[in-house]
Amino acid sequence: MHTSSHNKYTLKEMLSFIQRGEPFAGELIEAGCLVKIDEYLPVVCAAIHAGSRLRNELVHRCVLDESERFFEEDPFTDDMIASQPITLVGLDSRFEYDLNRALTLSTYYKSAWSRIVWKKPLGSRHRSESHRKHNAFYAIYEAIITKLESMHESVVVFDVHSYNYKRQRCDTPVFNIGTSQIDMERWGTVVQRFCSELSKVVLPNITTTVEMDAVFQGRGYLISHTNAHFDRTLVLPTEVKKVFMEEETGTPFPLVLEALQSGLKAAFSQTSAFVQRKFNKKRRISKADMLSSHIEPNLILVDKALYQLACKVETLKYVNPTNLNAEFKRFESSPSRYKPNYRYRQLPINVNDFKQQLYHLPIESISDPDMRHLYADMVQKLNDKMDLLTSVGSESFLYNALRYHGRPEKTDLANAKFLLYAQLLVEDSQESLDSNEAMARLSKSANDLGMKCKVVGSNSIAAKAMVTSFPPTLYVNSKAVFTERELERLAQHELGVHMATNYNARHQPLKIFRLGLPNSTVSQEGLAILAEYKSGYLSHERLNMLAKRVLAVDSMLKEQNFHHTYNYLVDELDVDKDSAFSLTTRVYRGGGFTKDHLYLKGFLHALHIDKHRSIESLFIGKCSFRYHDLLDELMKRGWLKPPLFMPNFSQDSESINPTLDYLIQSLDA
């Protein structure tokens, strides 16, 4: 693809690219416009009044200063369409020549909007130069539409503008569609669908309203030129109220702009997909099919830089105490007076340098608003993660853990207590296996799945087993004992999900999925418990332990006393002493680690989602429920590859205890 925002092409070169169907992006030398074609899909977005350039020879002739011209222009409309596969952006001021007016009317002779523009009327030389640019733009526009109509039955052009509303005498809509030049008998259903999609755009502190012909009737030249030359292309003249900026000063409101960009991306692609289904008889077309299948180069650069910066930062490595055995002996000698004195690995990261590099990543260069939002969320997550890791062992760790993992909500506590009310279903006793036998079994399970990973023993993990990514390793607690059924469960949980998503992430074109998306903990652990359940290895005892983890976190937050939480687990929740110490350690490590309440919450969320939609995209890496829709879109667009490894969900109905199943179905998701 011919890319880079600095590329400049002649009209002849661009016409050649279009004729050959080649993607390209760059500025048209003969006219002040940027043309981007990622893919020859039947949807075009134009922001012909986005620019404010005025050629030097006209600046001193103009009565209006830059801010006065800016007031009548359509700033930020180029950002609103940037995610679309084909975009046309005007760079020159509409005061030099107006692309939404016919050629002879495009250069204002002396005044515009009752304001004097030129000190003296423009001469023919100045007018002809501007007319040349006008002609060059429409030559490119015609070439694009001609090409698209040769490839597709119907084409949609979104002609995006913005308007000043404070001078209006009555309340005006956020979105106005001008229909005066649209054949409503033919295209009326599309206009209605577009209005419907625009009404779904959610803006912060603004009520979204959509009307037809309320402020503008769509009498511009782009649509009339299209109607005069083409029969299978619909132009939708769209005016966006300037709620995204301070109208008088031009100061943007970033939160509104972000929401607009994301909402318009969905509205454009949903509407153009509707056209393909209705007029082109392509029944299976969805909004993702109307977006480019090529990952934008700026996104790849940001993704690579983010990964290189953050790839060696693993939370558990630095939160797990290194002196657990010694601490257990201290606790045994005097339980009631015991206060943890954990030791932790040193953090080999210059935090200030890390954060500086993190916030200098050029995330604003990503044109897709949903991807830009995802990477901005990642930056915030990594900042919070760094705060968490630098506060390990200090009083501020608990505050950072709450910010990072949250705390149990009322529903979580109610679910946990409900599970513990039910009489425990006792399983048949099984032979206990030591960690060496466990490692041998889990190594075989990994080989059976086709995973080349290390399985090694560890004295420094609080859990029975744990996966780390760099390099792919399954650590097994050297002091723990295991049953056959427990090893099957661990194979489903640690290998079938955690190791699987680790390997799947390495297969993706984007590296962000190796790091773990924001809120990936609740999703990853939830999917892992779901894998245990759907394979028939989730026991009532295991489910109860998840409930006890929720209550242990709650106790830690309330009591702030290791011995009180330990006693609560032993005396009230009937946890054996070794398990109680292990669980209390889990929630007090670092200074108060709240992660453990997420397992039960995540399981119930995963179970709920699995009943209603495909969860395949959640396995392409360390994903998060929060971005499920975006992940589905990216898989459909080809930006993400289907997962190589998926957990085995071949549930044997006889292996699920009906009482256990009833308990799970009774919980609030």
C-alpha positions as CSV (number, residue, x, y, z in Angstrom):
1,M,0.0,0.0,0.0
2,H,1.2,3.5,-0.8
3,T,1.0,5.2,2.6
4,S,2.4,8.0,4.8
5,S,0.6,11.3,5.5
6,H,3.6,13.1,4.0
7,N,3.2,11.4,0.6
8,K,2.2,13.8,-2.2
9,Y,0.9,12.5,-5.5
10,T,0.0,14.1,-8.8
11,L,-3.5,13.8,-10.2
12,K,-2.2,11.4,-12.8
13,E,-0.5,9.2,-10.2
14,M,-3.7,9.0,-8.1
15,L,-5.9,8.2,-11.1
16,S,-3.5,5.4,-12.0
17,F,-3.7,3.9,-8.5
18,I,-7.5,4.1,-8.6
19,Q,-7.7,2.5,-12.1
20,R,-5.5,-0.4,-10.9
21,G,-7.4,-0.7,-7.6
22,E,-4.4,-0.1,-5.5
23,P,-4.7,1.2,-1.9
24,F,-2.8,4.5,-1.2
25,A,-2.9,7.5,1.1
26,G,-1.5,11.0,0.5
27,E,-2.1,14.6,-0.6
28,L,-3.2,15.5,-4.0
29,I,-0.6,18.0,-5.4
30,E,-3.0,19.8,-7.7
31,A,-5.7,20.3,-5.0
32,G,-5.6,20.8,-1.3
33,C,-7.0,17.5,-0.2
34,L,-5.9,14.3,1.4
35,V,-7.1,11.0,-0.2
36,K,-6.9,7.7,1.6
37,I,-8.1,4.4,0.2
38,D,-7.3,1.4,2.4
39,E,-9.7,-0.9,0.6
40,Y,-12.1,-0.5,-2.4
41,L,-15.2,-0.9,-0.3
42,P,-18.5,0.8,-1.4
43,V,-18.4,3.4,1.3
44,V,-16.8,6.9,1.0
45,C,-16.5,9.5,3.7
46,A,-15.8,13.2,2.9
47,A,-14.9,16.1,5.1
48,I,-14.5,18.7,2.4
49,H,-14.6,21.7,4.8
50,A,-12.2,20.3,7.4
51,G,-9.2,22.4,6.3
52,S,-8.3,26.0,6.9
53,R,-5.2,26.6,4.6
54,L,-5.1,29.8,2.5
55,R,-2.4,30.1,-0.1
56,N,0.1,32.8,0.6
57,E,-0.8,35.2,-2.2
58,L,-4.4,35.4,-0.8
59,V,-3.6,35.8,2.9
60,H,-2.8,39.6,2.7
61,R,-5.9,40.1,0.5
62,C,-8.2,38.6,3.1
63,V,-10.1,40.8,5.5
64,L,-10.8,37.9,7.9
65,D,-8.1,36.7,10.3
66,E,-7.5,33.0,10.9
67,S,-9.9,32.7,13.9
68,E,-12.7,34.4,12.0
69,R,-12.3,32.0,9.1
70,F,-12.0,29.1,11.4
71,F,-15.5,30.0,12.9
72,E,-17.2,29.2,9.5
73,E,-15.1,26.1,8.8
74,D,-15.7,22.5,9.9
75,P,-12.8,21.6,12.1
76,F,-12.3,18.0,13.4
77,T,-14.7,16.5,10.8
78,D,-11.6,14.8,9.4
79,D,-11.1,13.0,12.7
80,M,-14.8,11.9,12.7
81,I,-14.3,10.0,9.4
82,A,-10.7,8.8,9.9
83,S,-11.7,5.2,10.7
84,Q,-13.4,4.6,7.4
85,P,-11.8,2.7,4.4
86,I,-12.0,5.6,1.9
87,T,-11.8,9.2,3.0
88,L,-11.5,12.6,1.3
89,V,-10.4,15.5,3.4
90,G,-10.3,19.1,2.2
91,L,-7.2,20.9,3.5
92,D,-7.8,24.4,2.0
93,S,-10.2,26.9,3.5
94,R,-13.6,27.1,2.0
95,F,-13.0,30.9,1.8
96,E,-10.5,30.2,-1.0
97,Y,-12.8,27.8,-2.9
98,D,-15.8,25.9,-1.6
99,L,-16.0,22.3,-2.7
100,N,-19.7,22.2,-1.8
101,R,-20.5,24.9,-4.4
102,A,-20.5,24.7,-8.2
103,L,-17.3,25.8,-9.9
104,T,-18.2,29.4,-10.7
105,L,-19.8,29.9,-7.3
106,S,-17.0,28.2,-5.4
107,T,-14.8,31.4,-5.1
108,Y,-16.5,34.1,-3.2
109,Y,-16.3,37.2,-5.3
110,K,-16.1,39.6,-2.4
111,S,-18.3,38.5,0.6
112,A,-19.7,35.4,2.3
113,W,-22.4,35.1,5.0
114,S,-22.8,38.9,4.8
115,R,-19.2,39.5,5.7
116,I,-16.6,41.1,3.5
117,V,-13.9,38.4,2.7
118,W,-11.6,40.2,0.2
119,K,-10.2,43.7,0.4
120,K,-11.0,43.9,-3.3
121,P,-12.7,41.4,-5.6
122,L,-10.5,38.5,-6.7
123,G,-9.2,38.8,-10.3
124,S,-9.5,36.0,-12.9
125,R,-5.9,34.8,-12.2
126,H,-6.7,34.1,-8.5
127,R,-10.1,32.6,-9.3
128,S,-8.7,30.3,-12.0
129,E,-6.0,28.9,-9.7
130,S,-8.8,28.0,-7.1
131,H,-11.0,26.6,-9.9
132,R,-8.1,24.4,-11.0
133,K,-8.0,22.9,-7.5
134,H,-11.8,22.5,-7.4
135,N,-11.6,20.6,-10.8
136,A,-8.8,18.4,-9.5
137,F,-10.8,17.4,-6.5
138,Y,-13.8,16.4,-8.5
139,A,-11.6,14.5,-11.0
140,I,-10.4,12.3,-8.2
141,Y,-13.9,12.0,-6.6
142,E,-15.4,11.0,-10.0
143,A,-12.6,8.4,-10.5
144,I,-13.3,6.9,-7.1
145,I,-17.0,6.6,-7.5
146,T,-16.6,5.3,-11.1
147,K,-14.3,2.6,-9.8
148,L,-16.6,1.7,-6.9
149,E,-19.7,1.5,-9.1
150,S,-17.8,-0.8,-11.5
151,M,-17.1,-3.1,-8.5
152,H,-20.4,-2.8,-6.5
153,E,-24.1,-2.5,-7.1
154,S,-24.5,0.5,-4.7
155,V,-22.2,3.0,-3.1
156,V,-22.8,5.3,-0.1
157,V,-21.1,8.6,0.4
158,F,-21.2,10.3,3.9
159,D,-20.8,14.0,3.3
160,V,-19.9,15.2,6.8
161,H,-20.0,18.9,7.9
162,S,-20.4,20.7,11.2
163,Y,-22.5,23.8,12.0
164,N,-22.6,26.7,14.4
165,Y,-25.7,26.6,16.5
166,K,-25.5,29.5,19.0
167,R,-26.8,32.0,16.5
168,Q,-29.9,29.7,15.8
169,R,-33.1,31.0,17.3
170,C,-34.5,27.6,18.3
171,D,-33.1,24.3,19.6
172,T,-31.4,22.3,16.9
173,P,-30.5,18.6,16.6
174,V,-27.0,17.1,17.2
175,F,-27.3,15.5,13.8
176,N,-29.1,16.9,10.7
177,I,-29.5,14.9,7.5
178,G,-30.4,17.0,4.5
179,T,-32.7,15.2,2.1
180,S,-33.8,17.8,-0.5
181,Q,-31.6,16.2,-3.2
182,I,-32.1,12.5,-2.2
183,D,-34.6,10.3,-4.0
184,M,-36.5,9.3,-0.9
185,E,-38.8,6.8,-2.7
186,R,-35.6,4.9,-3.6
187,W,-33.3,5.6,-0.7
188,G,-35.7,6.5,2.1
189,T,-35.1,3.3,4.1
190,V,-31.4,4.0,4.1
191,V,-31.9,7.5,5.3
192,Q,-34.2,6.2,8.1
193,R,-31.6,3.6,9.0
194,F,-28.8,6.2,9.2
195,C,-31.0,8.4,11.4
196,S,-31.6,5.3,13.6
197,E,-27.9,4.5,13.9
198,L,-27.0,8.2,14.6
199,S,-29.6,8.2,17.5
200,K,-27.5,5.4,19.2
201,V,-24.4,7.6,19.4
202,V,-23.8,8.2,23.1
203,L,-22.2,11.6,24.0
204,P,-21.1,12.7,27.5
205,N,-23.7,15.0,29.1
206,I,-25.4,15.6,25.8
207,T,-28.8,14.2,24.6
208,T,-28.4,12.9,21.1
209,T,-31.0,14.1,18.7
210,V,-31.4,13.4,15.0
211,E,-33.6,15.3,12.5
212,M,-34.0,15.6,8.7
213,D,-34.0,19.0,7.1
214,A,-34.3,20.8,10.5
215,V,-31.4,23.3,9.9
216,F,-30.0,22.3,6.5
217,Q,-31.8,20.7,3.6
218,G,-28.7,19.2,1.9
219,R,-28.5,21.5,-1.1
220,G,-24.7,21.3,-1.5
221,Y,-22.8,20.7,-4.6
222,L,-21.2,17.4,-3.7
223,I,-24.5,15.6,-3.7
224,S,-25.8,17.5,-6.8
225,H,-22.6,16.7,-8.7
226,T,-22.9,13.0,-7.7
227,N,-26.6,12.9,-8.8
228,A,-25.6,14.5,-12.1
229,H,-22.9,11.9,-12.9
230,F,-23.9,8.7,-11.1
231,D,-27.0,6.6,-10.7
232,R,-26.1,4.0,-8.1
233,T,-24.4,6.2,-5.5
234,L,-26.3,7.7,-2.5
235,V,-24.9,10.8,-0.8
236,L,-26.0,11.5,2.7
237,P,-25.3,15.2,3.6
238,T,-24.7,15.1,7.4
239,E,-24.3,18.1,9.6
240,V,-22.9,17.7,13.1
241,K,-23.8,20.4,15.7
242,K,-20.6,21.9,17.1
243,V,-21.2,20.4,20.6
244,F,-17.7,18.9,20.4
245,M,-16.0,22.3,20.7
246,E,-16.3,25.8,22.0
247,E,-18.0,27.5,19.1
248,E,-16.5,31.0,19.5
249,T,-12.9,30.1,20.4
250,G,-12.5,26.8,18.6
251,T,-11.3,24.9,21.7
252,P,-12.2,21.2,21.3
253,F,-13.9,19.0,23.9
254,P,-11.8,15.8,23.7
255,L,-14.3,13.5,25.5
256,V,-17.1,14.5,23.2
257,L,-14.9,14.2,20.1
258,E,-13.8,10.7,21.1
259,A,-17.4,9.6,21.7
260,L,-18.4,11.2,18.3
261,Q,-15.7,9.4,16.4
262,S,-16.5,6.0,17.9
263,G,-20.3,6.5,17.5
264,L,-20.0,7.7,13.9
265,K,-17.7,4.8,13.0
266,A,-20.5,2.4,14.1
267,A,-23.3,4.5,12.4
268,F,-21.4,4.7,9.0
269,S,-20.5,1.0,8.9
270,Q,-23.9,-0.2,10.1
271,T,-25.7,2.0,7.5
272,S,-23.4,1.0,4.6
273,A,-23.8,-2.7,5.6
274,F,-27.6,-2.2,5.5
275,V,-27.2,-0.8,1.9
276,Q,-25.2,-3.9,0.9
277,R,-27.8,-6.2,2.3
278,K,-30.8,-4.4,0.9
279,F,-29.6,-3.2,-2.5
280,N,-26.7,-5.6,-3.3
281,K,-28.5,-8.7,-1.9
282,K,-25.5,-9.6,0.2
283,R,-27.3,-11.1,3.1
284,R,-24.4,-11.9,5.4
285,I,-22.7,-8.5,5.3
286,S,-22.1,-6.9,8.7
287,K,-20.6,-3.6,9.8
288,A,-17.1,-5.2,10.2
289,D,-17.2,-6.1,6.5
290,M,-17.5,-2.3,5.7
291,L,-14.3,-1.5,7.5
292,S,-10.7,-2.0,6.2
293,S,-9.1,-5.4,6.6
294,H,-5.6,-3.7,6.6
295,I,-4.2,-2.8,10.0
296,E,-3.1,0.8,9.9
297,P,0.7,1.4,10.0
298,N,0.5,3.9,12.9
299,L,-1.3,1.3,15.0
300,I,1.4,-1.3,14.3
301,L,4.1,1.2,15.4
302,V,2.3,2.1,18.6
303,D,1.6,-1.6,19.4
304,K,5.3,-2.6,18.9
305,A,6.5,0.3,21.1
306,L,4.0,-0.5,23.9
307,Y,4.9,-4.2,23.9
308,Q,8.7,-3.5,24.0
309,L,8.2,-1.2,26.9
310,A,5.9,-3.4,29.0
311,C,6.6,-7.0,28.0
312,K,8.7,-7.9,31.1
313,V,6.3,-6.5,33.7
314,E,4.5,-9.4,35.3
315,T,2.5,-8.6,38.4
316,L,2.5,-11.9,40.3
317,K,6.3,-12.3,40.0
318,Y,6.8,-9.2,42.2
319,V,3.7,-9.6,44.5
320,N,4.4,-13.2,45.6
321,P,6.5,-13.3,48.7
322,T,9.9,-15.1,48.4
323,N,10.0,-16.2,52.0
324,L,6.8,-18.1,52.5
325,N,8.3,-21.1,54.2
326,A,10.0,-19.0,56.8
327,E,6.8,-17.0,57.3
328,F,4.8,-20.1,57.8
329,K,7.2,-21.2,60.6
330,R,6.9,-17.8,62.3
331,F,3.2,-18.0,62.1
332,E,3.1,-21.6,63.6
333,S,5.3,-20.5,66.5
334,S,2.9,-17.6,67.5
335,P,-0.3,-17.4,65.5
336,S,-2.0,-14.7,67.5
337,R,0.9,-12.3,67.5
338,Y,1.9,-12.9,63.9
339,K,2.2,-10.0,61.5
340,P,3.5,-10.8,58.0
341,N,7.0,-9.8,57.2
342,Y,7.1,-10.8,53.6
343,R,10.1,-10.3,51.3
344,Y,9.7,-9.6,47.6
345,R,11.8,-9.5,44.5
346,Q,13.3,-6.2,43.6
347,L,11.6,-4.4,40.7
348,P,14.3,-3.9,37.9
349,I,12.5,-0.9,36.3
350,N,13.1,2.8,36.4
351,V,9.5,3.8,37.1
352,N,9.7,7.5,36.1
353,D,11.5,6.6,32.9
354,F,8.9,3.9,32.2
355,K,6.0,6.3,32.7
356,Q,7.6,9.0,30.7
357,Q,8.0,6.6,27.7
358,L,4.5,5.3,28.3
359,Y,2.8,8.7,28.0
360,H,4.9,9.7,25.0
361,L,3.5,6.8,22.9
362,P,1.8,8.5,19.9
363,I,-1.6,7.0,20.6
364,E,-3.3,10.0,19.0
365,S,-1.9,9.0,15.6
366,I,-4.2,5.9,15.6
367,S,-7.2,6.8,13.3
368,D,-9.6,4.0,14.4
369,P,-11.3,5.6,17.5
370,D,-12.0,2.2,19.2
371,M,-8.4,1.1,18.8
372,R,-7.1,4.4,20.0
373,H,-9.4,4.1,23.1
374,L,-8.1,0.6,23.7
375,Y,-4.5,1.6,23.6
376,A,-5.2,4.7,25.8
377,D,-6.9,2.3,28.3
378,M,-3.7,0.1,28.1
379,V,-1.5,3.1,29.0
380,Q,-3.7,3.8,32.0
381,K,-3.7,0.2,33.0
382,L,0.1,0.0,32.8
383,N,0.4,3.2,34.8
384,D,-1.8,1.7,37.5
385,K,0.2,-1.6,37.4
386,M,3.4,0.3,37.9
387,D,1.9,2.1,40.9
388,L,0.8,-1.3,42.3
389,L,4.3,-2.8,41.8
390,T,6.2,0.1,43.2
391,S,4.1,0.1,46.4
392,V,4.5,-3.7,47.1
393,G,5.0,-4.1,50.9
394,S,3.9,-0.5,51.7
395,E,0.7,1.0,53.1
396,S,-0.3,2.4,49.7
397,F,-0.4,-1.0,48.1
398,L,-3.9,-1.8,49.2
399,Y,-5.2,1.5,47.7
400,N,-3.5,0.6,44.4
401,A,-4.8,-3.0,44.5
402,L,-8.3,-1.6,45.0
403,R,-7.8,0.7,42.0
404,Y,-6.4,-2.2,39.9
405,H,-8.7,-5.1,40.9
406,G,-11.6,-3.5,42.7
407,R,-13.3,-4.9,45.8
408,P,-16.2,-7.4,46.3
409,E,-19.6,-5.9,45.6
410,K,-22.8,-6.8,47.5
411,T,-23.8,-9.3,44.7
412,D,-20.4,-11.0,45.0
413,L,-20.7,-11.4,48.8
414,A,-24.3,-12.7,48.5
415,N,-23.3,-15.3,45.9
416,A,-20.4,-16.4,48.1
417,K,-22.5,-16.8,51.2
418,F,-25.3,-18.6,49.2
419,L,-22.8,-21.2,48.0
420,L,-21.6,-21.9,51.5
421,Y,-25.1,-22.4,52.9
422,A,-25.5,-25.5,50.7
423,Q,-24.3,-28.8,52.2
424,L,-21.0,-29.8,50.6
425,L,-21.2,-32.5,48.1
426,V,-18.5,-35.0,49.1
427,E,-16.6,-36.5,46.3
428,D,-15.1,-40.0,46.3
429,S,-11.7,-39.9,48.0
430,Q,-8.8,-40.1,45.7
431,E,-5.1,-41.0,46.0
432,S,-2.9,-38.0,46.7
433,L,0.0,-37.2,44.3
434,D,3.1,-35.2,45.1
435,S,4.3,-32.3,43.0
436,N,6.8,-34.4,41.0
437,E,3.9,-36.7,39.9
438,A,1.8,-33.6,39.3
439,M,4.5,-32.1,37.0
440,A,4.8,-35.3,35.1
441,R,1.0,-35.5,34.5
442,L,0.7,-31.8,33.5
443,S,3.7,-32.1,31.2
444,K,1.9,-35.0,29.4
445,S,-1.3,-32.9,29.2
446,A,0.7,-30.0,27.7
447,N,2.2,-32.4,25.1
448,D,-1.2,-33.9,24.3
449,L,-2.4,-30.3,23.6
450,G,0.6,-29.6,21.4
451,M,2.0,-27.0,23.7
452,K,5.8,-26.8,24.1
453,C,6.1,-25.2,27.5
454,K,8.1,-25.8,30.7
455,V,6.5,-27.4,33.7
456,V,8.7,-26.7,36.8
457,G,8.4,-26.8,40.6
458,S,8.4,-23.6,42.7
459,N,8.5,-22.9,46.5
460,S,7.5,-19.3,46.1
461,I,3.9,-19.4,44.7
462,A,0.8,-19.1,46.9
463,A,-1.4,-21.0,44.4
464,K,-1.1,-24.7,43.5
465,A,-0.1,-23.8,40.0
466,M,0.5,-20.7,38.0
467,V,1.3,-19.8,34.3
468,T,3.8,-17.1,33.4
469,S,4.3,-15.8,29.8
470,F,8.0,-15.0,29.4
471,P,9.0,-17.7,28.6
472,P,5.8,-19.9,28.7
473,T,6.1,-21.8,31.9
474,L,3.7,-23.7,34.2
475,Y,4.9,-23.5,37.8
476,V,3.7,-26.2,40.2
477,N,3.7,-25.6,44.0
478,S,6.5,-28.0,45.2
479,K,4.8,-28.3,48.7
480,A,1.3,-29.1,47.5
481,V,-0.4,-32.5,47.0
482,F,-2.9,-33.2,44.3
483,T,-5.7,-35.6,43.4
484,E,-6.2,-37.0,39.9
485,R,-9.3,-35.0,39.5
486,E,-7.5,-31.8,40.6
487,L,-4.8,-32.3,38.0
488,E,-7.5,-32.7,35.3
489,R,-9.0,-29.4,36.6
490,L,-5.6,-27.7,36.6
491,A,-4.9,-28.9,33.0
492,Q,-8.2,-27.3,31.9
493,H,-7.6,-24.1,33.9
494,E,-3.9,-23.4,33.6
495,L,-3.1,-25.1,30.2
496,G,-6.5,-25.0,28.5
497,V,-7.0,-21.3,29.1
498,H,-4.0,-19.5,30.6
499,M,-1.3,-21.2,28.5
500,A,-3.7,-21.4,25.5
501,T,-4.3,-17.6,25.5
502,N,-0.6,-17.1,25.9
503,Y,0.2,-19.1,22.8
504,N,-2.8,-17.7,20.9
505,A,-1.5,-14.2,21.6
506,R,1.9,-15.0,20.1
507,H,0.1,-15.8,16.9
508,Q,-1.6,-12.4,16.5
509,P,-0.3,-9.5,14.3
510,L,-0.8,-7.1,17.3
511,K,1.3,-7.7,20.4
512,I,-1.0,-6.0,22.9
513,F,-2.8,-9.3,23.5
514,R,0.3,-10.8,25.0
515,L,0.3,-8.2,27.7
516,G,-3.3,-8.6,28.9
517,L,-6.0,-6.0,28.1
518,P,-7.5,-3.8,30.9
519,N,-9.7,-5.9,33.2
520,S,-8.3,-9.1,31.7
521,T,-7.9,-10.7,35.2
522,V,-11.6,-11.2,35.8
523,S,-12.1,-12.4,32.2
524,Q,-9.1,-14.8,32.1
525,E,-9.9,-16.3,35.5
526,G,-13.6,-16.5,34.6
527,L,-13.0,-18.3,31.4
528,A,-10.6,-20.7,33.2
529,I,-13.2,-21.6,35.8
530,L,-15.7,-22.0,32.9
531,A,-13.4,-24.4,31.3
532,E,-13.3,-26.4,34.5
533,Y,-17.1,-26.4,34.7
534,K,-17.8,-27.3,31.1
535,S,-15.3,-30.1,31.0
536,G,-16.9,-31.6,34.1
537,Y,-14.0,-31.1,36.6
538,L,-15.4,-28.2,38.7
539,S,-16.2,-29.7,42.1
540,H,-18.4,-28.3,44.8
541,E,-15.4,-28.0,47.0
542,R,-13.6,-25.9,44.4
543,L,-16.6,-23.7,43.9
544,N,-16.8,-23.2,47.7
545,M,-13.1,-22.2,47.7
546,L,-13.8,-19.5,45.2
547,A,-16.6,-18.3,47.5
548,K,-14.2,-18.4,50.5
549,R,-11.7,-16.3,48.5
550,V,-14.4,-13.6,48.0
551,L,-15.1,-13.6,51.8
552,A,-11.3,-13.7,52.6
553,V,-10.8,-10.5,50.5
554,D,-13.8,-8.9,52.3
555,S,-12.3,-9.9,55.7
556,M,-8.9,-8.5,54.8
557,L,-10.5,-5.2,53.8
558,K,-12.5,-5.0,57.0
559,E,-10.1,-6.5,59.6
560,Q,-6.7,-5.5,58.3
561,N,-5.4,-8.2,60.6
562,F,-3.8,-11.5,59.3
563,H,-4.7,-13.5,62.4
564,H,-8.4,-12.3,62.4
565,T,-8.9,-13.3,58.8
566,Y,-7.1,-16.6,59.4
567,N,-9.4,-17.4,62.4
568,Y,-12.5,-16.4,60.4
569,L,-11.6,-18.9,57.7
570,V,-10.8,-21.7,60.1
571,D,-13.6,-21.1,62.7
572,E,-16.5,-19.7,60.6
573,L,-15.8,-21.0,57.0
574,D,-14.4,-24.4,58.1
575,V,-11.2,-24.1,56.1
576,D,-8.4,-26.5,57.2
577,K,-5.4,-24.7,58.8
578,D,-2.9,-25.2,55.9
579,S,-5.4,-23.9,53.4
580,A,-6.4,-21.1,55.6
581,F,-2.8,-19.9,56.0
582,S,-2.3,-20.2,52.2
583,L,-5.5,-18.3,51.4
584,T,-4.9,-15.6,54.1
585,T,-1.4,-15.2,52.6
586,R,-2.9,-14.7,49.1
587,V,-5.1,-11.8,50.3
588,Y,-2.5,-10.1,52.5
589,R,0.5,-10.4,50.2
590,G,1.9,-7.1,49.0
591,G,0.0,-5.3,51.7
592,G,-3.5,-6.4,50.7
593,F,-4.2,-8.0,47.3
594,T,-7.9,-8.0,46.3
595,K,-7.5,-10.1,43.1
596,D,-9.1,-13.2,44.6
597,H,-12.6,-11.9,44.6
598,L,-12.6,-11.8,40.8
599,Y,-12.6,-15.6,40.2
600,L,-16.3,-16.2,41.1
601,K,-17.4,-13.0,39.5
602,G,-15.5,-13.8,36.3
603,F,-16.9,-17.3,36.2
604,L,-20.5,-16.2,36.4
605,H,-19.9,-13.5,33.8
606,A,-18.3,-16.0,31.4
607,L,-21.1,-18.5,32.0
608,H,-23.7,-15.8,31.2
609,I,-21.9,-14.6,28.0
610,D,-21.4,-18.2,26.8
611,K,-25.1,-18.8,26.8
612,H,-25.8,-15.9,24.5
613,R,-22.9,-15.5,22.1
614,S,-19.7,-16.9,20.8
615,I,-16.7,-16.5,23.1
616,E,-14.1,-17.6,20.6
617,S,-12.6,-14.1,20.2
618,L,-12.0,-14.0,24.0
619,F,-9.3,-16.7,23.5
620,I,-7.1,-14.9,21.0
621,G,-4.9,-13.7,23.8
622,K,-5.2,-12.2,27.3
623,C,-8.5,-10.6,26.5
624,S,-11.3,-8.8,28.5
625,F,-15.0,-9.0,28.5
626,R,-15.1,-5.2,28.2
627,Y,-13.8,-5.4,24.6
628,H,-15.8,-8.4,23.4
629,D,-17.6,-6.5,20.7
630,L,-14.4,-4.9,19.4
631,L,-12.6,-8.3,19.4
632,D,-15.4,-9.8,17.3
633,E,-15.1,-6.9,14.9
634,L,-11.3,-7.3,14.6
635,M,-11.6,-11.0,14.0
636,K,-14.2,-10.3,11.3
637,R,-11.9,-7.7,9.7
638,G,-9.0,-10.1,9.7
639,W,-6.9,-7.9,12.1
640,L,-6.9,-10.9,14.5
641,K,-6.4,-14.6,13.7
642,P,-8.7,-17.3,15.1
643,P,-7.3,-18.9,18.2
644,L,-4.9,-21.9,17.7
645,F,-5.9,-23.4,21.0
646,M,-9.3,-23.6,22.6
647,P,-10.3,-25.3,25.9
648,N,-12.1,-28.6,25.5
649,F,-15.7,-27.9,26.3
650,S,-17.0,-31.4,25.5
651,Q,-19.1,-31.5,28.7
652,D,-20.2,-35.0,29.8
653,S,-23.7,-34.4,31.2
654,E,-23.2,-37.4,33.5
655,S,-20.1,-35.8,35.0
656,I,-22.0,-32.7,36.2
657,N,-23.7,-33.1,39.5
658,P,-27.3,-31.8,39.2
659,T,-27.1,-30.2,42.7
660,L,-23.9,-28.4,41.8
661,D,-25.5,-27.3,38.5
662,Y,-28.6,-26.0,40.4
663,L,-26.4,-24.0,42.8
664,I,-24.5,-22.4,39.9
665,Q,-27.7,-21.5,38.0
666,S,-29.1,-19.9,41.2
667,L,-26.3,-17.3,41.5
668,D,-26.7,-13.7,40.2
669,A,-24.4,-13.0,37.3
